[in-house]
């Protein structure tokens, strides 16, 4: 067997991927991810007002952008690769016990739901707290900058 077995709907057959196909898919996905994250961060920095450009806000927005969009992108990416036949091989199995059990299916579903819950909690629960802290920081900076007199403005008559 040249590649890693994956699940198949036909009993007795399993679709395998060659190593070359797996490496190609990994590299293409990595390049897409680099440009997608860079583009998202660039747009976020362009759209974010200067008074809100703090490290925590930028990091939170880039992380939310990255993880909320990449999940859907990966789904589409894999669906496209499923249609590409290059590097796929059909292998006959003697055992047909490669199906996922109900217990494993429930564990994967539960893990996915917990992960999505954490992502949405971070987006909906933490973002308002960050914005509140950000307003306080902006007010403090404004007070500090108005109370400090620049050195060049002192005149003696």
C-alpha positions as CSV (number, residue, x, y, z in Angstrom):
1,X,0.0,0.0,0.0
2,X,1.4,3.4,-1.1
3,X,-0.7,5.7,1.0
4,X,-2.9,6.1,4.0
5,X,-6.3,4.3,4.0
6,X,-9.4,6.5,4.2
7,X,-13.0,5.6,4.7
8,X,-15.0,4.5,1.6
9,X,-18.7,3.9,1.0
10,X,-18.1,0.7,-0.9
11,X,-17.6,-2.3,1.4
12,X,-14.4,-4.2,0.7
13,X,-12.7,-1.2,-1.0
14,X,-10.8,1.6,0.5
15,X,-9.4,4.7,-1.2
16,X,-5.8,5.4,-0.6
17,X,-3.7,8.5,-1.3
18,X,-0.1,8.4,-2.5
19,X,2.4,10.3,-0.5
20,X,3.0,12.6,-3.4
21,X,-0.7,13.6,-3.4
22,X,-0.7,14.1,0.4
23,X,2.5,16.3,0.3
24,X,1.0,18.3,-2.6
25,X,-2.2,18.9,-0.8
26,X,-0.4,19.9,2.4
27,X,1.8,22.4,0.6
28,X,-1.0,23.9,-1.4
29,X,-3.1,24.3,1.8
30,X,-0.2,25.9,3.6
31,X,0.3,28.5,0.8
32,X,-3.4,29.2,0.7
33,X,-3.3,29.7,4.5
34,X,-0.3,32.0,4.5
35,X,-1.9,34.3,1.9
36,X,-5.4,34.1,3.4
37,X,-4.1,35.0,6.9
38,X,-1.8,37.7,5.6
39,X,-4.7,39.2,3.5
40,X,-7.1,39.1,6.4
41,X,-4.6,40.8,8.8
42,X,-3.8,43.4,6.2
43,X,-7.5,44.3,5.7
44,X,-8.0,44.3,9.5
45,X,-5.2,46.8,9.9
46,X,-6.5,49.0,7.1
47,X,-10.0,49.1,8.5
48,X,-9.1,49.4,12.2
49,X,-9.0,53.0,13.5
50,X,-5.6,54.1,14.9
51,X,-7.0,54.6,18.4
52,X,-8.0,50.9,18.4
53,X,-4.8,49.5,17.1
54,X,-3.6,47.7,20.2
55,X,-1.8,44.4,20.2
56,X,-4.7,42.6,22.0
57,X,-7.3,43.9,19.6
58,X,-5.3,43.1,16.5
59,X,-4.4,39.6,17.8
60,X,-8.0,38.8,18.7
61,X,-9.4,40.0,15.3
62,X,-6.7,38.1,13.3
63,X,-7.3,35.0,15.3
64,X,-11.1,35.2,14.9
65,X,-10.7,35.9,11.2
66,X,-8.3,33.0,10.8
67,X,-10.2,30.3,12.6
68,X,-13.8,31.3,11.6
69,X,-13.0,31.4,7.9
70,X,-10.4,28.6,7.6
71,X,-12.9,26.0,8.8
72,X,-15.2,26.7,5.8
73,X,-12.2,27.1,3.5
74,X,-10.9,23.7,4.5
75,X,-14.2,22.0,3.8
76,X,-14.3,23.5,0.3
77,X,-10.6,22.7,-0.2
78,X,-11.2,19.0,0.7
79,X,-14.3,18.8,-1.5
80,X,-12.3,20.1,-4.5
81,X,-9.5,17.6,-3.8
82,X,-12.1,14.7,-3.7
83,X,-12.9,15.4,-7.3
84,X,-9.2,15.3,-8.4
85,X,-8.3,11.7,-9.3
86,X,-4.5,12.2,-9.4
87,X,-2.8,10.3,-6.6
88,X,-5.8,8.1,-5.6
89,X,-5.7,4.4,-5.6
90,X,-8.5,1.8,-4.9
91,X,-7.4,-1.1,-2.7
92,X,-9.4,-4.2,-1.9
93,X,-9.7,-4.9,1.8
94,X,-10.2,-8.3,3.3
95,X,-11.8,-6.9,6.4
96,X,-14.6,-4.4,6.2
97,X,-14.4,-3.2,9.8
98,X,-13.1,0.3,8.9
99,X,-16.3,2.1,9.7
100,X,-16.5,4.5,12.6
101,X,-18.4,3.2,15.6
102,X,-21.3,5.1,17.1
103,X,-19.3,5.9,20.2
104,X,-16.5,7.4,18.1
105,X,-19.0,9.3,16.0
106,X,-20.6,10.8,19.1
107,X,-17.1,11.7,20.5
108,X,-16.2,13.5,17.3
109,X,-19.5,15.3,17.1
110,X,-19.2,16.3,20.8
111,X,-15.7,17.5,20.3
112,X,-16.7,19.6,17.3
113,X,-19.6,21.1,19.1
114,X,-17.5,22.0,22.1
115,X,-14.8,23.6,19.8
116,X,-17.5,25.6,18.0
117,X,-18.9,26.7,21.3
118,X,-15.5,27.9,22.5
119,X,-15.0,29.9,19.2
120,X,-18.4,31.6,19.5
121,X,-17.9,32.3,23.2
122,X,-14.6,33.9,22.4
123,X,-16.2,36.0,19.6
124,X,-19.3,37.0,21.5
125,X,-18.3,36.9,25.1
126,X,-14.7,38.1,25.1
127,X,-14.9,40.8,22.4
128,X,-17.2,43.1,24.4
129,X,-14.8,42.9,27.4
130,X,-11.9,43.8,25.2
131,X,-13.8,46.7,23.7
132,X,-14.6,48.0,27.2
133,X,-11.0,47.7,28.3
134,X,-9.9,49.4,25.1
135,X,-12.2,52.4,25.8
136,X,-10.7,52.8,29.2
137,X,-7.2,52.7,27.8
138,X,-8.1,55.3,25.2
139,X,-9.6,57.6,27.9
140,X,-6.4,57.2,30.0
141,X,-4.2,58.0,27.1
142,X,-6.2,61.0,26.2
143,X,-6.0,62.3,29.8
144,X,-2.3,61.7,29.9
145,X,-1.6,63.4,26.6
146,X,-3.7,66.5,27.5
147,X,-2.0,66.9,30.9
148,X,1.6,66.7,29.5
149,X,2.9,69.9,28.1
150,X,5.5,69.6,25.3
151,X,9.0,70.8,26.1
152,X,9.2,73.3,23.2
153,X,6.1,75.3,24.4
154,X,7.7,76.8,27.5
155,X,8.5,80.5,26.9
156,X,10.0,82.9,29.3
157,X,9.3,86.6,28.8
